[in-house]
């Protein structure tokens, strides 16, 4: 990648957005960050992440909501990014049962605004976060991008699948590259407080009871944050127009559009009970827990087939669950003193 490439990162104060932006800055790029710093979870954590980025003179921040068309249009026209890495979205499967309109505004209206802005300035590549939840009721594991993803079981999943289809339409109509990444349970330092690792660590440390849904029968493909960052950056590296011509035309082949969707996970299944044991070992304290029934919108198991992503980007996950949980608990203790 050439130095001083300008890259917009939306959701830049979020867990994954901050980590991707930091690595891009470390490489010498100019990063334009967009985030509305909403109160879905404690915004002080978002501001603490943002403070890490503001130390770099090549970082420029806009507090803006992607569902506001004019705001987004103006930022793109002003900064003229060569790449866009899009994380801004209303996250969470369970919250979508309580507040569906926020998913429509952020994940559908907001994504349409991002697509329009990318079309206007002709970006090299829009790389956006999709989700393993799009596989929904699919029972064939590991999940492959060749599998159908037409039966979502939560509104969140439905909006993420819609993003993939919207991106395909724009790639077809306007001939610009879009790359969707179906993420599988990302975890690690600076993670989201609404996710299991964060919640369980806090509860175990405090001696409080954990609710274990589906009586502990869930299995997940947990993906460490550093592996996710490496995956996104490898796409940007291959997204340079000169490299694409020589090296990686296959990446953007489809019957009608320069569009691709990939899985990004560890490819290793971990049971919920094994996950809790890792947290117990890292914390040095046994968990108190109560088994409860299946939660609406949850899928019982996820597992990524990452073979196409591994082949095309020479990608191999490096961090296993025990090491990753240890790193998170170490960060948690340091951050919360």
C-alpha positions in Angstrom: 0.0 0.0 0.0 1.2 3.5 -0.8 1.8 5.8 2.2 -0.6 8.6 2.9 -3.6 6.8 1.4 -6.8 8.4 2.7 -9.2 6.0 4.2 -12.5 6.6 5.8 -13.4 4.4 8.8 -17.0 4.6 10.0 -17.8 3.5 13.5 -14.3 4.5 14.3 -14.9 4.8 18.1 -16.2 1.2 18.1 -14.3 -1.9 19.1 -13.3 -3.1 15.6 -13.2 0.4 14.0 -10.7 1.7 16.5 -8.4 -1.2 16.1 -8.4 -1.1 12.3 -8.0 2.7 12.3 -5.0 2.5 14.7 -3.2 -0.1 12.5 -3.9 2.0 9.4 -2.4 5.0 11.1 0.6 3.0 12.2 1.2 2.2 8.6 1.4 5.9 7.7 -2.1 6.4 6.2 -4.5 9.3 6.7 -7.6 8.1 8.5 -10.9 10.0 8.5 -13.0 8.7 11.3 -16.8 9.0 11.5 -18.8 8.0 14.6 -22.0 9.4 16.3 -20.8 8.3 19.8 -24.3 7.1 20.7 -25.3 5.7 24.1 -26.1 2.1 23.0 -23.4 1.3 25.6 -21.2 3.5 27.8 -19.9 6.2 25.6 -17.0 6.9 27.9 -15.4 3.7 26.5 -15.9 5.0 23.0 -14.3 8.3 23.9 -11.4 6.4 25.5 -10.9 4.5 22.3 -11.1 7.7 20.3 -8.5 9.3 22.5 -6.0 6.6 21.4 -6.5 7.7 17.8 -6.4 11.4 18.3 -2.8 11.2 19.4 -1.9 10.7 15.7 -1.7 13.8 13.6 -2.9 11.9 10.5 -6.3 11.1 12.2 -9.3 13.4 11.5 -12.5 12.9 13.3 -16.1 13.8 12.4 -18.9 13.3 14.9 -21.7 12.4 12.6 -24.6 9.9 12.1 -24.5 7.9 8.9 -28.3 8.1 8.6 -27.9 11.8 8.0 -27.5 12.0 4.2 -26.1 15.6 3.9 -23.6 15.1 6.7 -22.1 12.0 5.1 -22.1 13.5 1.6 -20.2 16.5 2.8 -17.6 14.5 4.7 -16.9 12.3 1.6 -16.7 15.3 -0.7 -14.3 17.1 1.6 -12.0 14.2 2.3 -12.1 12.3 -1.0 -11.1 8.9 0.4 -9.5 6.2 -1.7 -11.0 3.4 0.4 -13.9 3.2 2.9 -14.0 0.7 5.7 -17.5 0.6 7.1 -18.3 -0.6 10.6 -20.9 1.9 11.8 -24.1 0.0 12.5 -26.6 -0.7 15.2 -25.1 -4.0 16.7 -26.6 -6.7 18.8 -29.1 -9.5 18.1 -31.1 -9.2 21.3 -31.4 -5.4 21.2 -33.1 -5.7 17.8 -36.1 -7.2 19.6 -36.5 -4.1 21.7 -35.6 -1.3 19.3 -36.1 -2.3 15.7 -36.2 1.2 14.3 -32.6 2.0 15.2 -31.6 -1.0 13.0 -33.6 0.4 10.1 -32.1 3.9 10.4 -28.5 2.9 10.9 -28.1 -0.4 9.1 -30.4 0.3 6.1 -30.7 4.1 5.6 -27.1 4.6 6.9 -25.7 2.0 4.6 -27.5 3.4 1.6 -26.0 6.8 2.4 -22.5 5.2 2.5 -23.1 3.5 -0.9 -24.3 6.7 -2.5 -21.3 8.6 -1.1 -18.9 6.0 -2.4 -20.5 6.1 -5.8 -20.2 9.9 -6.0 -16.5 9.9 -5.4 -15.7 6.6 -7.1 -13.8 4.9 -4.2 -11.4 2.1 -5.0 -13.2 -0.3 -2.6 -15.9 -0.2 0.0 -15.1 -2.8 2.6 -17.9 -3.3 5.1 -18.6 -5.5 8.1 -21.3 -8.1 7.6 -22.1 -10.8 10.2 -22.2 -14.6 10.7 -25.7 -14.0 11.8 -26.8 -13.9 8.1 -26.6 -17.7 8.0 -29.6 -17.7 10.4 -31.4 -21.1 10.4 -28.7 -22.7 8.3 -27.8 -26.1 9.8 -24.8 -27.0 7.6 -21.5 -26.3 9.3 -19.0 -25.0 8.7 -20.8 -22.0 7.2 -19.6 -21.4 3.7 -20.3 -18.3 1.5 -21.7 -20.8 -1.0 -24.5 -21.6 1.5 -27.8 -19.9 1.3 -28.2 -16.9 3.7 -31.8 -16.3 3.0 -33.4 -17.2 6.4 -32.3 -14.7 9.0 -33.8 -15.2 12.5 -33.3 -11.7 13.8 -33.8 -8.2 12.4 -30.1 -7.5 12.9 -29.2 -10.4 10.7 -31.8 -9.4 8.1 -30.3 -5.9 7.9 -26.8 -7.3 7.4 -27.9 -9.6 4.6 -29.7 -6.6 3.1 -26.4 -4.7 3.1 -24.8 -7.5 1.1 -27.6 -7.3 -1.5 -27.5 -3.5 -1.6 -23.8 -3.6 -2.2 -24.2 -6.1 -5.0 -26.7 -3.8 -6.7 -24.4 -0.8 -6.5 -21.4 -2.8 -7.7 -23.4 -3.9 -10.7 -25.0 -0.6 -11.5 -22.0 1.7 -11.0 -19.1 -0.7 -11.4 -17.3 0.0 -8.1 -15.8 -2.7 -5.8 -17.6 -3.7 -2.6 -16.3 -6.4 -0.3 -18.4 -7.7 2.6 -16.8 -9.5 5.6 -19.0 -11.8 7.6 -17.5 -11.6 11.0 -17.7 -14.4 13.6 -17.9 -13.3 17.3 -15.0 -10.9 17.5 -13.4 -10.5 21.0 -10.4 -9.0 22.7 -9.2 -5.8 24.5 -11.4 -2.7 24.0 -14.3 -5.0 23.3 -18.0 -4.2 23.6 -19.6 -4.3 27.1 -22.8 -6.0 25.7 -20.8 -9.0 24.4 -20.4 -12.2 26.4 -16.7 -12.0 27.2 -17.1 -8.5 28.7 -20.2 -9.3 30.7 -19.0 -12.7 32.0 -15.7 -11.3 33.1 -17.4 -8.5 35.0 -19.9 -10.9 36.6 -17.3 -13.5 37.6 -14.9 -10.9 39.1 -17.8 -9.4 41.1 -19.0 -12.9 42.3 -22.3 -12.4 40.5 -24.4 -15.0 38.7 -24.2 -15.6 34.9 -27.2 -16.6 32.9 -26.2 -19.3 30.4 -28.6 -19.4 27.5 -29.7 -22.7 25.8 -28.4 -24.6 28.8 -24.8 -24.1 27.6 -25.4 -25.9 24.3 -24.2 -23.0 22.1 -20.9 -23.2 20.2 -19.2 -20.2 18.6 -16.4 -19.4 16.3 -14.5 -16.8 18.3 -12.2 -14.5 16.3 -9.5 -12.5 18.1 -9.4 -8.8 17.2 -5.8 -8.8 15.9 -6.7 -11.5 13.4 -9.7 -9.4 12.2 -7.6 -6.3 11.8 -5.0 -8.3 9.8 -7.9 -9.6 7.6 -9.3 -6.1 6.8 -5.8 -4.7 6.1 -5.0 -7.5 3.7 -8.0 -6.5 1.6 -6.9 -2.9 1.4 -3.4 -4.0 0.4 -4.9 -6.1 -2.4 -7.3 -3.3 -3.2 -4.7 -1.1 -4.8 -5.6 -0.9 -8.5 -2.1 -1.8 -9.7 -2.0 -4.9 -7.5 -5.4 -5.9 -8.6 -4.4 -5.9 -12.2 -1.4 -8.1 -11.6 -2.3 -10.3 -8.7 -5.9 -10.6 -7.6 -8.5 -10.2 -10.3 -10.2 -13.3 -8.9 -11.2 -11.4 -5.7 -13.7 -9.3 -7.6 -15.3 -11.9 -9.9 -19.0 -12.5 -10.0 -21.4 -13.0 -12.8 -22.5 -9.4 -12.9 -20.5 -7.2 -10.5 -17.1 -6.5 -8.9 -18.5 -7.7 -5.6 -17.4 -10.3 -3.1 -18.4 -11.6 0.3 -16.1 -13.5 2.6 -16.2 -15.2 6.0 -13.6 -14.1 8.6 -13.4 -16.3 11.6 -10.9 -18.6 13.4 -12.4 -21.8 11.9 -12.3 -23.4 15.4 -15.5 -24.2 17.3 -15.6 -23.4 21.0 -18.4 -24.4 23.3 -19.9 -21.9 25.6 -18.9 -23.9 28.7 -15.3 -24.1 27.4 -15.4 -20.4 26.9 -16.5 -19.8 30.5 -13.7 -22.1 31.7 -11.1 -20.0 29.9 -12.5 -16.8 31.6 -12.5 -18.6 35.0 -8.8 -19.5 34.5 -7.8 -16.0 33.4 -9.7 -14.3 36.2 -8.7 -16.9 38.8 -12.2 -17.4 40.1 -15.0 -19.8 39.6 -18.2 -18.7 37.9 -21.6 -18.8 39.5 -24.2 -19.6 36.8 -27.8 -20.5 36.1 -28.9 -22.4 33.0 -31.8 -20.7 31.1 -33.7 -21.4 27.9 -32.9 -20.5 24.4 -33.0 -16.8 23.6 -35.0 -15.6 20.6 -32.8 -14.6 17.7 -29.8 -16.6 18.8 -28.3 -19.3 16.6 -27.1 -22.5 18.3 -23.7 -22.7 16.6 -21.4 -20.8 14.3 -18.3 -22.0 12.5 -16.6 -20.3 9.6 -15.3 -21.9 6.4 -12.5 -19.4 5.7 -10.8 -21.3 2.9 -11.5 -18.8 0.2 -10.3 -15.8 2.3 -7.2 -17.8 3.4 -6.4 -18.7 -0.2 -6.9 -15.3 -1.7 -5.2 -13.2 1.1 -2.8 -15.7 2.6 -4.7 -15.4 5.8 -4.2 -17.6 8.9 -5.7 -16.8 12.3 -2.9 -16.7 14.9 -4.6 -16.3 18.3 -6.4 -19.2 20.0 -9.2 -18.7 22.5 -7.2 -19.3 25.8 -4.5 -16.7 24.8 -7.2 -14.2 23.5 -9.2 -14.4 26.7 -6.1 -13.9 28.8 -5.2 -10.8 26.9 -8.7 -9.4 27.3 -8.8 -10.0 31.1 -5.4 -8.4 31.4 -6.7 -5.3 29.5 -9.9 -5.3 31.6 -8.0 -5.3 34.9 -5.8 -2.5 33.7 -8.6 -0.3 32.2 -11.0 -0.7 35.2 -8.1 -0.7 37.8 
